Structure formats: structure tokens, C-alpha cells
Amino acid sequence: MLIAVGADDDSATARYPAQRAEVAAPPGDAIDAGTIDDIDKQLIGLTLLRRQLVLSAQQERARRGQPKIEATREAAVARRYAATLGSAGAEIAATLIRFCRREN
């Protein structure tokens, strides 16, 4: 089974082509807890990296006298998650955005 990952609803896909991909899900008997744990570790690592990048961008915008938060960009992120993952995607995006805004 192929699972589409990513969404085509904004220009981010053009800037980051790897964002849109088709992932082959392993057959049911090939899935184990270790594989899921490995994916969770990757998600956590990517989330922490995303937060570092967001905080750096916020500091740079503040240094230039601009608002730290880009509401338009955050809304686009939420739409992309919702378009791909449905209402749960919107919840994930909201949580991710809140988490990445904070240093602690």
C-alpha cells in the first residue's frame, strides 16, 4: 500500500520537493514495535530541530524589529497538516506550533 505524504496546497512544496512523497507501508506482518519506536525517535528529533529553527527565526525577526510570530505562515502550516491528515492534522499542527514557539 502506498501512503501519500505531504500536501500540494502552497509554495512550500515547490521549495521543499521532498515534502511530497509516497511511502510504501510495509506489509502487516513486517510491522513491529521496534519500527514504530524508530519512527517515534525520528519524529521527536525532527520536532526538536523544527523548534530550534523556529526560535532562531523568531530571534532574527525580533532583531530586525519585526513581530516574532508569522501568523500567516503558521496558518499555512496548519492548513497543510489538515489537508494531509484531516482534523487530527489540524490538532497536531496547533500543538506543534505552540511547542515550537517556546524555549522550554
N, CA, C and O atoms as a GROMACS GRO file, in nm:
protein
  416
    1MET      N    1   0.084  -0.117   0.000
    1MET     CA    2   0.000   0.000   0.000
    1MET      C    3   0.089   0.123   0.000
    1MET      O    4   0.188   0.128   0.073
    2LEU      N    5   0.055   0.224  -0.082
    2LEU     CA    6   0.129   0.349  -0.086
    2LEU      C    7   0.053   0.454  -0.007
    2LEU      O    8  -0.069   0.464  -0.018
    3ILE      N    9   0.125   0.531   0.073
    3ILE     CA   10   0.066   0.638   0.152
    3ILE      C   11   0.124   0.769   0.102
    3ILE      O   12   0.246   0.786   0.100
    4ALA      N   13   0.038   0.861   0.062
    4ALA     CA   14   0.084   0.992   0.019
    4ALA      C   15   0.119   1.074   0.141
    4ALA      O   16   0.042   1.081   0.236
    5VAL      N   17   0.235   1.136   0.138
    5VAL     CA   18   0.282   1.219   0.248
    5VAL      C   19   0.306   1.358   0.196
    5VAL      O   20   0.374   1.376   0.094
    6GLY      N   21   0.250   1.460   0.263
    6GLY     CA   22   0.267   1.598   0.221
    6GLY      C   23   0.142   1.647   0.152
    6GLY      O   24   0.048   1.571   0.129
    7ALA      N   25   0.142   1.774   0.121
    7ALA     CA   26   0.027   1.836   0.055
    7ALA      C   27   0.076   1.935  -0.047
    7ALA      O   28   0.186   1.989  -0.034
    8ASP      N   29  -0.005   1.960  -0.147
    8ASP     CA   30   0.033   2.048  -0.257
    8ASP      C   31  -0.034   2.185  -0.247
    8ASP      O   32  -0.047   2.253  -0.348
    9ASP      N   33  -0.077   2.227  -0.127
    9ASP     CA   34  -0.162   2.345  -0.118
    9ASP      C   35  -0.088   2.477  -0.107
    9ASP      O   36  -0.154   2.581  -0.101
   10ASP      N   37   0.046   2.479  -0.105
   10ASP     CA   38   0.114   2.607  -0.103
   10ASP      C   39   0.252   2.595  -0.163
   10ASP      O   40   0.292   2.487  -0.208
   11SER      N   41   0.324   2.704  -0.165
   11SER     CA   42   0.453   2.710  -0.232
   11SER      C   43   0.562   2.633  -0.159
   11SER      O   44   0.670   2.613  -0.215
   12ALA      N   45   0.539   2.591  -0.036
   12ALA     CA   46   0.641   2.518   0.038
   12ALA      C   47   0.679   2.389  -0.034
   12ALA      O   48   0.795   2.347  -0.028
   13THR      N   49   0.585   2.326  -0.102
   13THR     CA   50   0.615   2.203  -0.174
   13THR      C   51   0.716   2.229  -0.284
   13THR      O   52   0.804   2.146  -0.308
   14ALA      N   53   0.703   2.344  -0.352
   14ALA     CA   54   0.798   2.378  -0.457
   14ALA      C   55   0.937   2.402  -0.398
   14ALA      O   56   1.038   2.363  -0.458
   15ARG      N   57   0.943   2.466  -0.281
   15ARG     CA   58   1.072   2.492  -0.218
   15ARG      C   59   1.133   2.367  -0.159
   15ARG      O   60   1.255   2.354  -0.156
   16TYR      N   61   1.051   2.276  -0.111
   16TYR     CA   62   1.098   2.155  -0.045
   16TYR      C   63   1.033   2.034  -0.110
   16TYR      O   64   0.940   1.975  -0.055
   17PRO      N   65   1.081   1.995  -0.229
   17PRO     CA   66   1.015   1.887  -0.303
   17PRO      C   67   1.006   1.756  -0.228
   17PRO      O   68   0.915   1.677  -0.253
   18ALA      N   69   1.098   1.730  -0.136
   18ALA     CA   70   1.092   1.603  -0.062
   18ALA      C   71   0.974   1.600   0.033
   18ALA      O   72   0.941   1.494   0.088
   19GLN      N   73   0.909   1.713   0.052
   19GLN     CA   74   0.794   1.719   0.142
   19GLN      C   75   0.679   1.634   0.087
   19GLN      O   76   0.600   1.581   0.164
   20ARG      N   77   0.669   1.622  -0.043
   20ARG     CA   78   0.563   1.543  -0.106
   20ARG      C   79   0.624   1.412  -0.152
   20ARG      O   80   0.711   1.411  -0.238
   21ALA      N   81   0.579   1.304  -0.095
   21ALA     CA   82   0.636   1.174  -0.130
   21ALA      C   83   0.531   1.066  -0.112
   21ALA      O   84   0.429   1.086  -0.046
   22GLU      N   85   0.557   0.954  -0.172
   22GLU     CA   86   0.473   0.838  -0.150
   22GLU      C   87   0.558   0.737  -0.075
   22GLU      O   88   0.669   0.704  -0.117
   23VAL      N   89   0.507   0.691   0.035
   23VAL     CA   90   0.580   0.599   0.121
   23VAL      C   91   0.513   0.463   0.113
   23VAL      O   92   0.392   0.450   0.130
   24ALA      N   93   0.594   0.362   0.088
   24ALA     CA   94   0.540   0.227   0.084
   24ALA      C   95   0.530   0.174   0.226
   24ALA      O   96   0.632   0.157   0.294
   25ALA      N   97   0.409   0.147   0.269
   25ALA     CA   98   0.389   0.090   0.402
   25ALA      C   99   0.426  -0.057   0.397
   25ALA      O  100   0.390  -0.127   0.302
   26PRO      N  101   0.499  -0.104   0.498
   26PRO     CA  102   0.535  -0.247   0.497
   26PRO      C  103   0.411  -0.332   0.518
   26PRO      O  104   0.312  -0.286   0.575
   27PRO      N  105   0.415  -0.456   0.472
   27PRO     CA  106   0.301  -0.544   0.496
   27PRO      C  107   0.279  -0.562   0.645
   27PRO      O  108   0.372  -0.550   0.724
   28GLY      N  109   0.157  -0.592   0.683
   28GLY     CA  110   0.119  -0.602   0.824
   28GLY      C  111   0.210  -0.689   0.908
   28GLY      O  112   0.238  -0.656   1.023
   29ASP      N  113   0.258  -0.800   0.853
   29ASP     CA  114   0.342  -0.889   0.932
   29ASP      C  115   0.485  -0.837   0.947
   29ASP      O  116   0.562  -0.893   1.026
   30ALA      N  117   0.522  -0.731   0.873
   30ALA     CA  118   0.657  -0.675   0.882
   30ALA      C  119   0.664  -0.559   0.981
   30ALA      O  120   0.772  -0.506   1.008
   31ILE      N  121   0.550  -0.519   1.035
   31ILE     CA  122   0.548  -0.407   1.129
   31ILE      C  123   0.569  -0.461   1.269
   31ILE      O  124   0.502  -0.555   1.312
   32ASP      N  125   0.663  -0.400   1.341
   32ASP     CA  126   0.684  -0.439   1.480
   32ASP      C  127   0.701  -0.314   1.565
   32ASP      O  128   0.713  -0.203   1.512
   33ALA      N  129   0.703  -0.334   1.694
   33ALA     CA  130   0.715  -0.221   1.786
   33ALA      C  131   0.846  -0.146   1.766
   33ALA      O  132   0.850  -0.024   1.784
   34GLY      N  133   0.951  -0.215   1.731
   34GLY     CA  134   1.081  -0.150   1.708
   34GLY      C  135   1.076  -0.051   1.594
   34GLY      O  136   1.134   0.057   1.602
   35THR      N  137   1.006  -0.087   1.487
   35THR     CA  138   0.992   0.003   1.373
   35THR      C  139   0.915   0.128   1.413
   35THR      O  140   0.953   0.239   1.377
   36ILE      N  141   0.809   0.109   1.486
   36ILE     CA  142   0.728   0.223   1.532
   36ILE      C  143   0.809   0.310   1.627
   36ILE      O  144   0.803   0.432   1.620
   37ASP      N  145   0.886   0.246   1.717
   37ASP     CA  146   0.971   0.321   1.809
   37ASP      C  147   1.075   0.404   1.732
   37ASP      O  148   1.102   0.518   1.767
   38ASP      N  149   1.132   0.346   1.627
   38ASP     CA  150   1.230   0.417   1.545
   38ASP      C  151   1.166   0.541   1.480
   38ASP      O  152   1.227   0.648   1.475
   39ILE      N  153   1.046   0.525   1.430
   39ILE     CA  154   0.975   0.638   1.370
   39ILE      C  155   0.947   0.745   1.474
   39ILE      O  156   0.963   0.864   1.448
   40ASP      N  157   0.906   0.703   1.594
   40ASP     CA  158   0.882   0.799   1.703
   40ASP      C  159   1.009   0.877   1.736
   40ASP      O  160   1.003   0.998   1.756
   41LYS      N  161   1.124   0.810   1.741
   41LYS     CA  162   1.251   0.878   1.768
   41LYS      C  163   1.280   0.982   1.660
   41LYS      O  164   1.325   1.093   1.690
   42GLN      N  165   1.255   0.945   1.535
   42GLN     CA  166   1.278   1.039   1.425
   42GLN      C  167   1.184   1.160   1.436
   42GLN      O  168   1.226   1.274   1.416
   43LEU      N  169   1.058   1.134   1.468
   43LEU     CA  170   0.962   1.243   1.483
   43LEU      C  171   1.002   1.338   1.596
   43LEU      O  172   0.993   1.460   1.582
   44ILE      N  173   1.047   1.282   1.708
   44ILE     CA  174   1.092   1.365   1.819
   44ILE      C  175   1.213   1.448   1.779
   44ILE      O  176   1.219   1.568   1.807
   45GLY      N  177   1.309   1.386   1.714
   45GLY     CA  178   1.428   1.458   1.668
   45GLY      C  179   1.393   1.570   1.571
   45GLY      O  180   1.446   1.680   1.581
   46LEU      N  181   1.305   1.542   1.477
   46LEU     CA  182   1.263   1.644   1.381
   46LEU      C  183   1.185   1.756   1.448
   46LEU      O  184   1.197   1.872   1.410
   47THR      N  185   1.106   1.721   1.549
   47THR     CA  186   1.030   1.823   1.622
   47THR      C  187   1.125   1.916   1.697
   47THR      O  188   1.105   2.038   1.697
   48LEU      N  189   1.227   1.860   1.760
   48LEU     CA  190   1.324   1.943   1.832
   48LEU      C  191   1.404   2.030   1.735
   48LEU      O  192   1.431   2.147   1.764
   49LEU      N  193   1.439   1.975   1.620
   49LEU     CA  194   1.508   2.054   1.518
   49LEU      C  195   1.419   2.167   1.469
   49LEU      O  196   1.466   2.280   1.452
   50ARG      N  197   1.292   2.137   1.446
   50ARG     CA  198   1.197   2.240   1.400
   50ARG      C  199   1.189   2.353   1.502
   50ARG      O  200   1.188   2.470   1.466
   51ARG      N  201   1.183   2.316   1.630
   51ARG     CA  202   1.174   2.418   1.734
   51ARG      C  203   1.299   2.506   1.733
   51ARG      O  204   1.288   2.628   1.745
   52GLN      N  205   1.417   2.447   1.720
   52GLN     CA  206   1.541   2.527   1.714
   52GLN      C  207   1.536   2.625   1.598
   52GLN      O  208   1.574   2.741   1.613
   53LEU      N  209   1.490   2.580   1.483
   53LEU     CA  210   1.482   2.667   1.365
   53LEU      C  211   1.381   2.778   1.385
   53LEU      O  212   1.407   2.893   1.348
   54VAL      N  213   1.266   2.745   1.443
   54VAL     CA  214   1.163   2.846   1.469
   54VAL      C  215   1.214   2.951   1.566
   54VAL      O  216   1.197   3.071   1.543
   55LEU      N  217   1.276   2.907   1.675
   55LEU     CA  218   1.327   3.002   1.773
   55LEU      C  219   1.435   3.092   1.714
   55LEU      O  220   1.440   3.211   1.744
   56SER      N  221   1.521   3.036   1.629
   56SER     CA  222   1.623   3.117   1.562
   56SER      C  223   1.559   3.220   1.470
   56SER      O  224   1.600   3.336   1.466
   57ALA      N  225   1.457   3.178   1.396
   57ALA     CA  226   1.387   3.270   1.306
   57ALA      C  227   1.317   3.380   1.386
   57ALA      O  228   1.317   3.497   1.346
   58GLN      N  229   1.258   3.343   1.501
   58GLN     CA  230   1.193   3.443   1.586
   58GLN      C  231   1.295   3.545   1.636
   58GLN      O  232   1.267   3.665   1.635
   59GLN      N  233   1.411   3.499   1.680
   59GLN     CA  234   1.515   3.589   1.728
   59GLN      C  235   1.561   3.683   1.617
   59GLN      O  236   1.582   3.802   1.641
   60GLU      N  237   1.575   3.632   1.498
   60GLU     CA  238   1.618   3.715   1.385
   60GLU      C  239   1.513   3.820   1.351
   60GLU      O  240   1.546   3.936   1.326
   61ARG      N  241   1.385   3.780   1.350
   61ARG     CA  242   1.278   3.877   1.323
   61ARG      C  243   1.275   3.984   1.432
   61ARG      O  244   1.258   4.102   1.401
   62ALA      N  245   1.290   3.944   1.558
   62ALA     CA  246   1.290   4.041   1.669
   62ALA      C  247   1.409   4.137   1.655
   62ALA      O  248   1.395   4.256   1.681
   63ARG      N  249   1.523   4.085   1.614
   63ARG     CA  250   1.642   4.168   1.595
   63ARG      C  251   1.617   4.276   1.490
   63ARG      O  252   1.668   4.387   1.500
   64ARG      N  253   1.537   4.241   1.388
   64ARG     CA  254   1.504   4.336   1.282
   64ARG      C  255   1.384   4.423   1.316
   64ARG      O  256   1.341   4.505   1.235
   65GLY      N  257   1.330   4.405   1.437
   65GLY     CA  258   1.215   4.486   1.480
   65GLY      C  259   1.082   4.439   1.422
   65GLY      O  260   0.985   4.514   1.420
   66GLN      N  261   1.078   4.316   1.378
   66GLN     CA  262   0.956   4.257   1.322
   66GLN      C  263   0.888   4.171   1.428
   66GLN      O  264   0.952   4.129   1.525
   67PRO      N  265   0.759   4.144   1.410
   67PRO     CA  266   0.691   4.053   1.504
   67PRO      C  267   0.759   3.916   1.504
   67PRO      O  268   0.801   3.866   1.399
   68LYS      N  269   0.770   3.856   1.621
   68LYS     CA  270   0.835   3.725   1.632
   68LYS      C  271   0.754   3.615   1.564
   68LYS      O  272   0.810   3.519   1.512
   69ILE      N  273   0.622   3.629   1.566
   69ILE     CA  274   0.534   3.525   1.512
   69ILE      C  275   0.478   3.568   1.378
   69ILE      O  276   0.431   3.680   1.362
   70GLU      N  277   0.483   3.477   1.281
   70GLU     CA  278   0.424   3.500   1.149
   70GLU      C  279   0.293   3.421   1.141
   70GLU      O  280   0.292   3.303   1.107
   71ALA      N  281   0.184   3.488   1.174
   71ALA     CA  282   0.054   3.421   1.179
   71ALA      C  283   0.014   3.363   1.044
   71ALA      O  284  -0.045   3.255   1.038
   72THR      N  285   0.046   3.432   0.936
   72THR     CA  286   0.011   3.382   0.802
   72THR      C  287   0.084   3.251   0.774
   72THR      O  288   0.025   3.157   0.720
   73ARG      N  289   0.209   3.245   0.809
   73ARG     CA  290   0.287   3.123   0.786
   73ARG      C  291   0.234   3.009   0.873
   73ARG      O  292   0.221   2.896   0.827
   74GLU      N  293   0.204   3.040   0.999
   74GLU     CA  294   0.151   2.936   1.088
   74GLU      C  295   0.018   2.883   1.037
   74GLU      O  296  -0.009   2.763   1.048
   75ALA      N  297  -0.065   2.971   0.983
   75ALA     CA  298  -0.193   2.927   0.927
   75ALA      C  299  -0.172   2.835   0.807
   75ALA      O  300  -0.244   2.738   0.789
   76ALA      N  301  -0.071   2.866   0.726
   76ALA     CA  302  -0.040   2.781   0.610
   76ALA      C  303   0.007   2.643   0.656
   76ALA      O  304  -0.028   2.542   0.596
   77VAL      N  305   0.086   2.640   0.761
   77VAL     CA  306   0.133   2.512   0.817
   77VAL      C  307   0.013   2.430   0.863
   77VAL      O  308   0.003   2.311   0.833
   78ALA      N  309  -0.078   2.495   0.938
   78ALA     CA  310  -0.196   2.425   0.988
   78ALA      C  311  -0.282   2.372   0.872
   78ALA      O  312  -0.332   2.260   0.879
   79ARG      N  313  -0.298   2.451   0.768
   79ARG     CA  314  -0.376   2.405   0.650
   79ARG      C  315  -0.310   2.284   0.585
   79ARG      O  316  -0.379   2.190   0.543
   80ARG      N  317  -0.178   2.286   0.575
   80ARG     CA  318  -0.106   2.175   0.513
   80ARG      C  319  -0.126   2.047   0.593
   80ARG      O  320  -0.151   1.942   0.536
   81TYR      N  321  -0.114   2.056   0.725
   81TYR     CA  322  -0.136   1.938   0.810
   81TYR      C  323  -0.279   1.889   0.799
   81TYR      O  324  -0.304   1.768   0.788
   82ALA      N  325  -0.375   1.982   0.803
   82ALA     CA  326  -0.516   1.944   0.795
   82ALA      C  327  -0.548   1.882   0.659
   82ALA      O  328  -0.625   1.786   0.651
   83ALA      N  329  -0.490   1.935   0.553
   83ALA     CA  330  -0.516   1.882   0.419
   83ALA      C  331  -0.465   1.739   0.405
   83ALA      O  332  -0.524   1.658   0.333
   84THR      N  333  -0.356   1.708   0.474
   84THR     CA  334  -0.298   1.575   0.463
   84THR      C  335  -0.356   1.477   0.564
   84THR      O  336  -0.378   1.360   0.533
   85LEU      N  337  -0.380   1.526   0.688
   85LEU     CA  338  -0.416   1.436   0.798
   85LEU      C  339  -0.557   1.457   0.852
   85LEU      O  340  -0.597   1.388   0.946
   86GLY      N  341  -0.632   1.549   0.794
   86GLY     CA  342  -0.768   1.574   0.840
   86GLY      C  343  -0.770   1.655   0.969
   86GLY      O  344  -0.675   1.727   1.000
   87SER      N  345  -0.881   1.643   1.044
   87SER     CA  346  -0.896   1.724   1.165
   87SER      C  347  -0.788   1.693   1.268
   87SER      O  348  -0.745   1.782   1.342
   88ALA      N  349  -0.744   1.569   1.274
   88ALA     CA  350  -0.634   1.536   1.366
   88ALA      C  351  -0.507   1.610   1.325
   88ALA      O  352  -0.427   1.648   1.410
   89GLY      N  353  -0.488   1.629   1.196
   89GLY     CA  354  -0.372   1.704   1.146
   89GLY      C  355  -0.374   1.848   1.194
   89GLY      O  356  -0.270   1.904   1.227
   90ALA      N  357  -0.493   1.907   1.196
   90ALA     CA  358  -0.506   2.044   1.246
   90ALA      C  359  -0.467   2.051   1.393
   90ALA      O  360  -0.403   2.146   1.436
   91GLU      N  361  -0.506   1.950   1.471
   91GLU     CA  362  -0.469   1.945   1.613
   91GLU      C  363  -0.319   1.926   1.630
   91GLU      O  364  -0.256   1.989   1.716
   92ILE      N  365  -0.262   1.839   1.549
   92ILE     CA  366  -0.117   1.816   1.555
   92ILE      C  367  -0.043   1.946   1.523
   92ILE      O  368   0.052   1.983   1.592
   93ALA      N  369  -0.086   2.014   1.418
   93ALA     CA  370  -0.022   2.140   1.379
   93ALA      C  371  -0.032   2.244   1.489
   93ALA      O  372   0.067   2.312   1.518
   94ALA      N  373  -0.148   2.256   1.552
   94ALA     CA  374  -0.165   2.354   1.659
   94ALA      C  375  -0.070   2.324   1.775
   94ALA      O  376  -0.008   2.414   1.832
   95THR      N  377  -0.059   2.198   1.810
   95THR     CA  378   0.030   2.157   1.920
   95THR      C  379   0.176   2.183   1.881
   95THR      O  380   0.254   2.234   1.961
   96LEU      N  381   0.212   2.146   1.760
   96LEU     CA  382   0.349   2.165   1.712
   96LEU      C  383   0.386   2.314   1.710
   96LEU      O  384   0.495   2.352   1.752
   97ILE      N  385   0.296   2.396   1.662
   97ILE     CA  386   0.321   2.540   1.657
   97ILE      C  387   0.340   2.596   1.797
   97ILE      O  388   0.433   2.673   1.822
   98ARG      N  389   0.252   2.558   1.890
   98ARG     CA  390   0.266   2.605   2.029
   98ARG      C  391   0.399   2.560   2.089
   98ARG      O  392   0.468   2.639   2.153
   99PHE      N  393   0.434   2.434   2.068
   99PHE     CA  394   0.558   2.380   2.121
   99PHE      C  395   0.679   2.454   2.065
   99PHE      O  396   0.772   2.486   2.139
  100CYS      N  397   0.678   2.481   1.937
  100CYS     CA  398   0.795   2.542   1.873
  100CYS      C  399   0.809   2.691   1.906
  100CYS      O  400   0.917   2.747   1.886
  101ARG      N  401   0.706   2.754   1.954
  101ARG     CA  402   0.715   2.896   1.992
  101ARG      C  403   0.791   2.915   2.122
  101ARG      O  404   0.843   3.024   2.147
  102ARG      N  405   0.799   2.813   2.205
  102ARG     CA  406   0.857   2.825   2.339
  102ARG      C  407   0.997   2.766   2.345
  102ARG      O  408   1.031   2.671   2.274
  103GLU      N  409   1.076   2.824   2.433
  103GLU     CA  410   1.212   2.771   2.454
  103GLU      C  411   1.211   2.655   2.554
  103GLU      O  412   1.299   2.568   2.548
  104ASN      N  413   1.115   2.652   2.644
  104ASN     CA  414   1.112   2.545   2.746
  104ASN      C  415   0.993   2.457   2.725
  104ASN      O  416   0.972   2.362   2.800
   0.00000   0.00000   0.00000
